[in-house]
Amino acid sequence: MRRTFDGVARSVVISAVMIAFIVCDSTTRADLPPLSPRAIGNGGSITQAAGYEFVTVGNPGNAPVPAQLQDDTGGVVRPNLGVVNYSFAISRTEVTYSEYLPFVRAYASHFGDDRNFSLIGSGIDRLPGSDRDPNNYVIIPGYEHSPVEVGWRYAARFCNWLSNDRRSDAAAFMSGSYDAATFGPPDTSLPPQDNYNRQPGARFFLPTLDEWTKAMYYDPSRYGPGQAGYWTYPTSSDSQPAFGLPAAGGESSYALVRRGILVPLMPASYPGIMSPWGLFDGSGGAAEWLEDGADRRFRYTRGSSQFDFGSDLIGWDPQANAQDLSFPMGIRLGMTVPTSSTGLALLLATFALSRRSR
């Protein structure tokens, strides 16, 4: 099933949010709760890189999501869904507007934005004046720690920028994780020409469907020590998370805006709700772009959003058009786990990038 969005209704909702904020306290990555005992028991470990907190997902060669579980939850049955034959790292939280704004300013100084909602999302405004003046891009008050929702191509360029140590030259946005030179115009009537394949040596990237599924649902101790399996929801549970604000006992921000609760929530607002590997906001926050898709035009998305109704079920199969500017989604970063031969070089590079982000 392909998720669809009503652009007019979404604009109305976003406008209402701008007017009716209940501003939350800010958070930093250092404030994130520690890994849960379950995540630690599963072998999860934390790495700080580029100003983000990543958790390593191991257990290479894991079993796939059972076909019956996919079918029971309304999904397209994929024989090898969730199988990842290597270790990788994934950010515990989604990218926020305060983290994304420096990218927008650096990118726009070379390319402008042409009033491109796909670049700035709903949380950044462009002031009157040149679209190539980085100082004309500002965060709308209240959105600082809300997850970004942007187009797939800009999510990919953001990964390029990080893989290039946040350099300010134009080339830093064109490769490193994805070949942005292949990205065509934002015109859905044209045949897609984008190369979505992750480039060799990419340090930061968008997770694949299998990587995201494993990080959110797979539990090496699902049925006890050494007895692996999958949960139905990305919250280490087979029960649908309770929707609502944290102070009211909620477990997810799923569709809060659609339900009339106009509040921007910061990452990890539900500190006790994690995936089996210690990830936050697999339910709620923003629906997230994935690297791969069913065809050349559509990319998979996963996770529900505070802006719209969807599903957190493991078998749910939403997709969105990567060429269309009206389909903004969130960003959760993947990161390469260094091998013994590349570990020192990657460690030094990520340390330098982390210092630059402070």
JODACOR-V998293 format. One record per residue. SS is DSSP state (h for helix, s for strand, l for the rest). PHI is phi in whole degrees, 0 to 359 (* if undefined). OMEGA is omega in whole degrees, 0 to 359 (NA if undefined). Layout:
BEGIN
ss: <SS;SS>
phi: <PHI;PHI>
omega: <OMEGA;OMEGA>
END
This chain:
BEGIN
ss: <l;l;l;l;l;l;h;h;h;h;h;h;h;h;h;h;h;h;h;l;l;l;l;l;l;l;l;l;h;h;h;l;l;l;l;l;h;h;h;h;h;l;l;l;l;s;s;s;s;l;l;s;s;s;s;s;s;l;l;l;l;l;l;l;l;l;h;h;h;h;h;h;l;l;l;l;l;l;l;l;l;l;l;l;l;l;l;s;s;s;s;l;l;l;l;s;h;h;h;h;h;h;h;h;h;h;h;h;h;h;h;l;l;l;l;l;h;h;h;h;l;l;l;s;s;s;l;l;l;l;l;l;l;h;h;h;s;s;s;l;l;l;l;l;l;l;s;l;l;s;l;h;h;h;h;h;h;h;h;h;h;h;h;l;l;l;l;l;l;h;h;h;h;l;l;l;l;l;l;h;h;h;l;l;l;l;l;l;l;l;l;l;l;l;l;l;l;l;l;l;l;l;l;s;s;s;l;l;h;h;h;h;h;h;h;h;h;s;s;l;l;l;l;l;l;l;l;l;s;s;l;l;s;l;l;l;s;l;l;l;l;l;s;l;l;h;h;h;l;l;l;s;l;l;l;l;l;l;l;l;l;l;l;l;l;l;l;l;l;l;l;l;l;l;l;l;l;l;l;l;l;l;l;l;l;l;l;s;s;l;l;l;l;l;l;l;l;s;s;s;s;s;l;l;l;l;l;l;l;l;l;l;l;l;l;l;l;l;s;s;s;l;l;l;l;l;l;l;s;s;l;l;s;s;s;s;l;l;l;l;l;l;h;h;h;h;h;h;h;h;h;h;h;h;h;h;h;l>
phi: <*;257;292;241;228;269;300;294;299;295;298;295;298;296;299;295;297;299;273;241;286;247;284;274;295;283;222;234;297;290;273;295;299;292;301;288;305;298;297;296;297;279;95;293;219;263;231;267;208;57;85;243;256;253;241;278;255;255;56;302;74;295;289;281;296;305;302;295;293;297;292;294;258;82;260;280;285;246;302;243;300;90;281;227;264;208;277;211;242;214;290;287;228;278;291;255;295;294;279;273;304;302;296;302;296;292;293;295;296;257;242;68;220;52;55;270;298;294;275;264;66;267;252;238;246;251;286;303;123;294;282;254;267;299;286;276;253;225;280;292;309;102;266;309;246;272;293;292;223;222;287;299;297;283;298;293;295;299;297;304;301;294;296;259;61;59;296;261;282;299;296;295;264;265;200;125;232;221;274;289;295;271;289;277;290;282;227;287;277;267;298;291;232;295;265;271;289;295;283;303;83;301;269;237;199;274;296;282;303;292;297;295;299;294;292;263;238;280;227;300;239;306;249;129;307;75;245;281;180;241;273;282;239;279;233;58;207;261;253;299;295;287;269;157;291;305;293;262;88;290;240;201;268;313;57;299;295;296;272;94;263;267;215;279;262;278;301;57;291;246;296;268;251;223;286;300;254;93;271;257;63;295;249;87;72;227;296;246;292;245;288;258;201;283;209;285;259;258;250;293;232;216;88;271;229;289;265;211;276;203;203;255;298;298;270;297;229;283;219;217;282;286;271;272;288;265;240;279;224;274;234;240;272;258;216;291;273;293;275;299;279;248;300;294;297;292;299;295;292;290;294;296;293;296;294;293;281;286>
omega: <179;179;177;183;174;185;180;180;180;179;178;179;181;178;179;179;180;184;193;181;161;192;179;173;180;176;173;181;179;182;185;176;179;175;177;175;178;181;178;178;178;179;179;177;186;173;175;180;177;180;180;176;181;172;179;177;183;182;180;178;180;178;179;173;180;181;181;179;177;182;181;182;170;185;169;185;177;187;185;181;177;181;176;187;180;174;178;177;182;184;183;181;178;177;181;181;179;178;185;185;179;176;181;181;180;180;184;180;178;192;186;178;179;182;188;179;180;178;190;179;183;186;179;178;174;181;178;181;185;177;176;175;184;181;179;179;183;177;175;183;181;182;189;185;174;180;178;170;187;179;182;183;179;173;178;178;176;177;176;182;178;180;178;174;178;177;185;180;185;182;182;182;191;180;184;174;181;181;183;177;179;184;182;179;180;184;184;179;181;176;180;179;185;171;185;186;176;182;176;179;179;179;180;187;172;181;171;177;181;179;181;180;180;183;185;189;187;183;180;178;184;183;182;181;178;181;188;176;182;171;180;182;183;184;184;184;171;180;178;180;179;183;179;179;180;182;180;180;179;179;182;176;180;173;181;180;178;179;175;178;187;182;176;182;179;180;176;177;177;193;181;184;183;170;179;179;175;179;178;168;168;171;181;184;177;167;192;174;171;185;189;181;183;178;185;184;186;173;175;168;179;181;177;186;174;183;186;177;179;178;176;182;184;182;181;190;179;175;177;184;182;178;190;182;184;181;179;179;182;181;166;188;165;179;178;173;186;170;182;183;183;188;184;180;180;179;180;181;181;176;179;179;178;180;181;184;183;NA>
END
